Amino acid sequence: ALPLLEEKEVVFSAEQTYELMRCLEDFASRRPVWREPGVQRIQEDVENTKLEMLRLALARNLGRAIIKEGSLEGS
């Protein structure tokens, strides 16, 4: 979904973006927490970075979708 979220044109509507956000948070809340150091800790950091990138892309897309949908209603 990340490449689609970064497109110049809005691909996902605000409603669809909210649903993707909900799914992402459901997924994130069910992830296991690593307790051991080393490779697993690095893997957890990578996963956290991916989640944050998706959250940011979803937030940006949501803003663009709200603006687009709001401007269409006013037309």
Summary of the structure (lengths in Angstrom):
residues: 75
radius of gyration: 15.6
end to end distance: 29.5
largest distance: 56.4
contacts: 167
relative contact order: 0.18
helix: 75%
strand: 0%
